[in-house]
């Protein structure tokens, strides 16, 4: 092990760390006045992760990307302040935070290759808002909230809207994904026992040179129960790229879980403009064995995202908007394929998943994917067989502040993967991660 790898391995064990999927702010009170309902809290997350593997990019990373991407590491920190005080019938609140991330080595996304600078400090949250409860007699348990400024926002499972910023490259911290806030955003919501009504304006926060996009829309959800709801969303999306057109996006989704442990969920999204016509959808069934000591949950999911047909003048490829992580496997499909190799466009996946909880503080996942391409020709390949991937994850909640996460995955390439990296042979891509979370 060379010097920087040894230092990084030690840092992972010694420094407070996390992965993006489990990033959560812990609060430390700086000021409190109960007579006015006023408080000021300090938040801080520190992050570190070490990644090691074998034969990234099917053993072709040097030829395909120009550098070895088998081993690297990330560090990050996110300090912030939150404030609230009574204002009229409700509460005035605000939040501000910053994110610093750094990468040592070159990660498998390929975004850091050739860069001298792989770290950056950026503004993250920066918003103010007002919320009030029980404003409308016709609704039970209603809360009205309006928030203006840099903020996080999620719809459903995060298939369309979840992550408003970009990490990696000159910013570092690709997998940590600590930047998630939308900029110049306005979100108004009315949340009640039965209904969630939202209107929003969002703008993303791209890396240097990345396309700036904005979206205007509305989201409506009807709650059938604690774990069951129906929802629909409409958005107008403008990429602000010269020559592009406004994209109309519609989606409908549903989720239901019965008392016997059986559950289903699904979503359908349609994207249309004068130049684009695409769709994406998924369906999932699951069964939870509540009476078993290990609380197993078995699930199967099928997801389909259109690829472009080069023979037509219209672009049929499903355009990922601002998708993000809300659970293992969605919507970064596969800890190798979804994180580093492919997005959701032009991809069909079958996922079998088993989740176990042998102890209250330990959660295990085993996931098996079968990946195929919807339109191989649009990727410059002939075969549609991308390959099979297996992932194992373990999350150990050491205490209320620290979470240790381990991930092991292997991607077994199909003919399409071999053709994609333009290699006569393609090795199995093996990948492991060690992540530790400490929030204060």
N, C-alpha and C positions, 0 to 999 in steps of 0.2 A: 504494500500500500504506500503510495507516494505521500509527500508531506501534506499537500492540501486535502487529500482524501482523509488522512488521519485526523486533521484538524476538524474537518466537517463532521466526521463520524462522532467525534467527541462533543461537538457543538449540539448535535441532534439529541444527545442524551443529557446535556447540561443546560441547554437553553429552552425556555418556554417556547412551545411550537404547536403548529396545527396545520391541517389541510383545510382548503376552502369549504368542503362539505360540512365541517363541524365548527366553523368560525362563529363564536358567540361572545358578545361583550359582557364582561363582568363590571359591576358598578362599585365605585368607592365614593361615599358621600363627602363633599367638600363643604356644603352649607345647607342648612335646613331651618325653615321658619314655619311651623305648623299653623300658626295663627293666620298666615297669608297663603298657605298652601304652596310655599316656595321651596325649591330644592335645586341644588347644583351638584352634579355627580361627575366624577372623573372615570373614564373607561380606558382600558389598555389591554390589547392582545399582542403577544409576541409569537412569532411563528418561525419554525425551522423544519426542514425535511431533507432526508437523504434518499436518493434514488440510485439503485444499482441494477444491472441486468446483463444480458448477453445477447448478442446478435440483434441489436436494434435495427429497425428497417430491414429485417430479414437478413442481417449480416451485410447489408449494402449501404450503411449510413455514410461511410467514407466516400464511396462513389456517387451515391444518390444526393447527399446533402453537402459533402465536402468536409466532414469532420466526424469523429467518433462521438456517439451520443449514448453510450452505455451507462455512464456514471456522471452525476452532477448533484448539486445541492441548492436549496433555497433558504433564505432567511427573510423575515419580515416583522414589522411592528406597526400597530395601528392605535395610536393614542387619540382620545377624544373627550369632549365635554357634552353633557346633556343638561337641559334647564327646563323647569316648568314652574308656573305660578298661576293662581286663580285670576281669571279675567271675565267679568260679567257672569253669565250663567255657566261658563265653561272654564277651560284651562288653556293658557297660552304656553307653547313649548318650543324648543329649538334644539338643534344638535350641530356640532362641528367636529370633524375629525380629519386626520391625515393618515396616509399609508406610505410606508417605506418598504421596498422589497429589493432583494439582491440575489443574483444567481452566480454560483461558482461552477465553471465548466459549461458545457453546451447541452441544453435539454433536447429531448427527442422531438419537440415541435419544430426544431430547426431555426427558430426565430432569433436565437442569440449568435448563430454562427457568423463569424467575421466581425463581430462588434467588439470594440474596446470597452464600451460602457454597458454594463448589465445591471444597473441599479438606479432607482429614482425615488424621490420623495414627491408625492402629489397630494393635493387637497382631495378628500373623499366626501364626507357629509358636510353640508352647509345649508341648513334649512330652518324655517320657522313655520309654525302652524297653530291652529286653534281647534279644540275638540269640546264637544258638549254631549251630555246624555239626556235621554227622555225629552227630546224636543217635539216629537210628533205623537199625538194621542193615538193615531191609527196604527202605530207600530209598537210592538213589545220589545223592550230591551234595546232600543235604538241608540246608536252613537254616531254623531256627525263629526267628520274630521276633514279639514282642508290643510294641506301641506304644500309649501312653495319652496323651491330650491333643490339643492343636490340631495337626493334621497334614494333609498332602496324601494323597489316595487316588484311584485310578483303576481302572476295570474295563473291559477290552477296548478298544474304540475310543473310549470316553468317551461313548457314546450315552446311557447312563443315569447313570453316576457318574463325575465328573471334577472339577468345580468346586464347592466348598462354600461360597463367599462371593459377595457381590454388590458390584459397583463401580458407579460412575456416581452421578448425583444429587448429594447433598451431599458425597459422598466424592470425586467427580471420577474421572478416569482410566477411563472406561467401556471403551474398546477395549483399554487396557493390561492390564486384568484381572489386576493383580498380587496381588489377594487371591484365594486359592484354597483355603485350609485349612478343613477341617471342625473344629468346636469340640466339646469334650467327647466326643471320639472314642476308640474302642478298636478296634484292628485286630490280630488274631492271624493269622499266616500260616505255612504250612509249604510251602516251595518246594523242589522237587527236580528232577532231570533230566527226569522224566516227568510229575510232578504239581505243581499249585499248589492248595492248600486254604486258604481264608480264611474267617474269621468276623469280623463287624464291627458296630459301633454307631456311627452318624454323626449329627451335628447341624449344620445349616447356620448361616451367619453373615450374616443379611440386613441390608439397609440399614435406617435408622430407619423404623419403621412397617411393615416387611416381615414376611411370615408366617414364623414359626419352625417348622421341620420336623425330624423325626428319622426314622431308618431303622435297622432291625435286619435282618441277613441273612447269607447265606453265598454264597461264590463258589467254583466248582470248575472247573479247567482241566486237560485232558490234552494233553501236548505230543507231537505226532507228529514234529516235527523243529524245526529252528531257526526256520523261518518258517511253521510249520503247527501248528494246535492246535484243539481242541474245548473249548467252555466253556458253563457254565450258571450262572445266578444266581437266587436267590430273596430277596425283600425284603418286609418289612412297613413301610409308610410312613405316618406320621401327620403331617398338616400342622399340627396343634394349632390349627386354626381352629374356633371354636365351630360345632357343627352338622355338621362334616365327619366322615367315617368313615375307618377304617384301610384303606389300599389294599394289596392283594396284587399283587405284581409278579413275573412270571416272565420269564426271557429265556434264549434258547439262541443260540449263535453258533459259527461255524466259519471258519477261514482256512487256505488251502493255497497254497503256491507250489512249482511243479515246477522241476527243474533246467534245463528248456528256456526258462524265462522266463515261462511262463503261470501266472497266479494267479487264485484266486477267494476271495471272502469274503462272509459274510452274517450277519445277526442278526435275530431275531424277538423282540419283547417284547409281553407281554400284561399289561394292568392291569385289575383287577377289584375291585369292592366292591358293596355293595347299591345304590349310586347311580351307579357308573361301570363302563363296559365298553368298553375301547378297545384298540387294537393299533397297533404301529408296526414296520416292518421295512425292511431294505435288502438288496440284492444287488449285488455288484460283480465285474467280470471285468477283468483287466489282462494286459498282455504287455510284458515288458522285453527290449529288444534289447541284450543285453550286449556284443556284438561291435562295435557302432557307436561311433565316437569320442565322440559326444555322449550316449551311454547313454540313449536315449529310452525312456520308459515310457508306454504308451498304456492308458487305462482308461475304462470306462463303468460308471456306477452308477445304479441306480434305487432311490429311497427313497419310502416311503409312510407317512404318519402320519395317522391318522383324524381327521376333524372331527366335530363334534356335529350330530346330526339334531334340529332344534328341535321336530319333531313327536312325539318320543318322550320319556317321562319320565326315561330314563336318559341320562347324559352320556357320549357316545361320543368326545369329543375326547381325543386322546392328551395326557397330562399330562407335560410335561418335568420331570424330577426335578432332576438336578444335572449336566446335560450340559456338555461343554466341548470345547476344541480339542485334538486330537491330531495332526491333519494339515490341510493346506489343504482346505477344503471340508467338513470334518466336525468338529463338528456345527453350526458356524455356516455354513449353506449359502448361499454367496454373500457377498462382502465388502460388499454393500449390503443385499440382502434378508435374509440371515441375521444380520448384525450390528446392523441398525437397524430393519428394517421388520417382519419376521415371525419367530416362533419355529418350532419343528418341528411343533407341533400343527396339524392341518388343512392339511397341505402335502404335495404330491406333486412330486418333482423327478426330472429326468433330467439327468445330468452327464456330459459328455465332457471328458476331461482329457489333456493332453500335458505331460510333464515332461522337461526337458532339462538336461544337465550339460555345457556346452561346455568348462568347466575344472573342476579339482578344487575350486576355491574359489567357484564360481558355479553356482547352480541357478535354472532358469527354469520357470515354470508358465503354461500357458494353459488356462482352464477356461470351458466354455460350458454354461449351465444353461437348462432349460426348466421353468418353474414353473406349476403349476396348483393350485387349491384343491380339497380333497376335498369339502367341504360349504360352498358359497358362502353359503347363507342364514345360517349361523351367524356369518358376518362382516358380515352386513347388506348383501350384494351379490347380484347375480343371476348374473353371469358367473363361470366358474371359471378364466378365463385371466388369471393374475397378470402374466406377462410373461417375457421372456428376459433373461438377464444374462451378460455376458462379463467375465472377470477375467484380468489378467496380473500375475504376481508375479516379482520378482527378488530373490535373496538372495546377497549378496557377503560372504564370510567374509574380512574384511580381514586379520586375524591371529587368534591364539588368543583374544583378548579382545573384539574388535570385529566386529560383524555389521551390515551396512547392508541394509535391506529397503525395496524400493519396490513399491507396489501401484497399479494403475490399473484401474478398473472402470466399467462402464456398465450400467444397468438400463433396458431398453426396455419400458415399461409396456403391459400388456394391458388389456382392458376392465374386469377386476376391480379393477385398481389405480386406474383412473380413478374407478370407483364408490366405492372405499374412501376416497379423499380428497375425495369429493363435489365433483368439479370437472368442468366441461364439457370441458376439455382437460387432457392430462397430458404434460408434457415428459419427454424422456429424462433420467434421473438419472445424472450423471457424477461420479465420486469418485476422488480420488488421495490417497495417503499416502506420507510419507517417514519412515522409522524407522531409528534407529541404535542398536546395542547395544554397550555396553561393560561388561564384568563384571570385577571385581577381587577 
